[in-house]
Amino acid sequence: MDTGVRERTSQTQSKWRKVAYGGMQAGFDDNHTDDSFLEDMVMNANVVKRSMLKVMRDSVSISQYLCIVALVGLVWNYTLQSTLTEISLLLLDVTLLGSGFLVLFLTGEMLSLKLLLHYLLNISFFSTGLYILAPIYHTLTRSISSDSIWAVTVILILFHLFLHDYSGSTIRAPGVIQNPTLTSCISLNASVVASVFVASRLPSRLHVFAIMLFSLQVFLFAPLVTYCLKKYSFCLHFLFSFGLIFVTLGLVYMLHRLAFVVFLGLLVFVNVVCPYWLIRMQEYKFEINGPWDEAKLCFDITD
């Protein structure tokens, strides 16, 4: 009887302390919490409030790349229909390459003449290897039906769009320390395989070389050029994006009316509907932080 009274008395006299280490405190359970446990609770501390205009402005980069991929699909279609010849494709490749290097030279803050020469040397080696491998690509899928090729190509392009890094570049930009992400590399590989499948259905080896060079230029260097342009001036990026959207819509309209309606609906969905959904969903976001969270260092461990 006296022992129980002493235990209750000692429990009421001892005060619980909030300690990280030291084991159990006498008279208290291991999971004991006092009345001050919920005083440090913080709600929605890390929730970022976004404006509709800013989200719509950021979504322009997605529409821009969708237009770039749509233009690649148009070039593929016109090449398969023999509307574009080998010479036209090679002229297009040279024009795109020159325009890309001009934009990089004018907008790249960390870009130098030495780095440009390094890029040109790599592209020359790359083009030479591509020309040597063109006969292999030309006969790579000869035993596979065309329906299977087109189905796999569409799936790969969708996979490429799903994993693409719309805020960065597929190759490391000048002055950027961080390397491309793993998903970005997987996305690039999917686009390369899709290009090989399309090139294998062309009539000549020069066609294969020209279309592969065009596709790889776009999928490899177009994100780098647009990233440098956006970093240099958002106004130029905005004007370029809207110009690209209007040109793409015009070319798609000339190809097929239904494709124009679908593509226009996709752009409206990306630039208007998705930002509206994101803003509406932010209203229902509820985040709770408190003493139960993992401990975080408040200082730099490198100091």
PEMO-V173546 format. One record per backbone hydrogen bond with DSSP energy under -0.5 kcal/mol. CO is the residue of the C=O (numbers start at 1). NH is the residue of the N-H. If there is no record, write none. Layout:
((CO/NH) (CO/NH))
//
This chain:
((1/5) (2/6) (3/7) (4/8) (5/9) (6/10) (7/11) (8/12) (9/13) (10/14) (17/19) (25/28) (29/32) (34/37) (36/39) (37/40) (38/41) (42/289) (47/49) (48/50) (51/55) (52/56) (53/57) (54/58) (55/59) (57/60) (58/61) (59/63) (60/64) (61/65) (62/66) (63/67) (64/68) (65/69) (66/70) (67/71) (68/72) (69/73) (70/74) (71/75) (72/76) (73/77) (74/78) (75/79) (76/80) (77/81) (78/83) (78/84) (79/82) (83/85) (85/89) (86/90) (87/91) (88/92) (89/93) (90/94) (91/95) (92/96) (93/97) (94/98) (95/99) (96/100) (97/101) (98/102) (99/103) (100/104) (101/105) (102/106) (103/107) (104/108) (107/109) (108/111) (112/116) (113/117) (114/118) (115/119) (116/120) (117/121) (118/122) (119/123) (120/124) (121/125) (122/126) (123/127) (124/128) (125/129) (126/130) (127/131) (128/132) (129/133) (130/134) (133/136) (133/137) (134/138) (135/139) (136/139) (137/140) (139/142) (141/144) (145/149) (146/150) (147/151) (148/152) (149/153) (150/154) (151/155) (152/156) (153/157) (154/158) (155/159) (156/160) (157/161) (158/162) (159/163) (160/164) (164/166) (165/168) (173/176) (181/185) (182/186) (183/187) (184/188) (185/189) (186/190) (187/191) (188/192) (189/193) (190/194) (191/195) (192/196) (193/197) (194/198) (195/199) (196/200) (198/201) (199/202) (204/208) (205/209) (206/210) (207/211) (208/212) (209/213) (210/214) (211/215) (212/216) (213/217) (214/218) (215/219) (216/220) (217/221) (217/222) (218/222) (218/223) (221/225) (222/226) (223/227) (224/228) (225/229) (226/230) (227/231) (228/232) (229/233) (233/237) (234/238) (235/239) (236/240) (237/241) (238/242) (239/243) (240/244) (241/245) (242/246) (243/247) (244/248) (245/249) (246/250) (247/251) (248/252) (249/253) (250/254) (251/255) (252/256) (256/260) (257/261) (258/262) (259/263) (260/264) (261/265) (262/266) (263/267) (264/268) (265/269) (266/270) (267/271) (268/272) (268/273) (269/274) (272/276) (273/277) (274/278) (275/279) (276/280) (277/281) (278/282) (279/283) (280/283) (281/284) (282/285) (287/44) (289/42) (290/293) (299/301) (300/303))
//
